[in-house]
């Protein structure tokens, strides 16, 4: 199976931007399966596009001429790459110097702190801007996904064993632990929406695979997170945490 299809993406270009658009999916079937897991009191499987794989670090790349910002995580045999519009996975290719990853007409060629991204519509010249160590289960025991945002500070953590969300708001002054149900699970697009089911207080968390940068530190993440709670909407970044 083509690697891009395995991640459920189709590359599209707008000007010089590198964009991944999701192919047609069957979210109703995926959502039904995810909610069967929650009914069985098991945490649902999240899309792989939210995780770094075996990579221990995320790299932020700032690219010209499109002012495009990318996030990458390098594994043993492939590169996971996130743009502002999605994610894809490129196998390692043979190259004389540096590290090259390619799938069809899409490639990422890294040489030190510089990288060249090639698409059917042109090239992006990229420079390494920021790095961040990937979160691990040692740092976040029992957590499958962790999201955070600023002003005011908030966090959400999805348990790895049960469909339970732990939410902290107002810089940790308020803390709630609540069960959730899945309203959207789209593995191909890397999208998940969870919310409480007939329980107060209402909350909704939307997670989308795509390059995200902390608005205070600039640190890179592979997912955008939107939290709706208490009549307010908060935006931030997040990461899936593998065992």
Buried (B, 14 or more C-beta within 10 A) or exposed (E): EEBBEEBBBBBBBEEBBBBBEBEEBEBEEBBEBBBEBBEEEEBBEBBBBBBBBBBEEBBBBBBEEBEBBBBBBBBEEBBBBBBBBBBBBBEBEEBEEEBBBBBEEBBBBBEEEEBBBBBEBBBBEBEBBBEBEBBBEEEBEBBBBBBBBBEEBBBBBBBBEBBBBBBBBEEEEEEBEBBBBBBBBBBBBBBBBBBBBEEEEEBBBBBBBBBBBBEEEEBBBBBBBBBBBEEEEBBBBBBBBBE
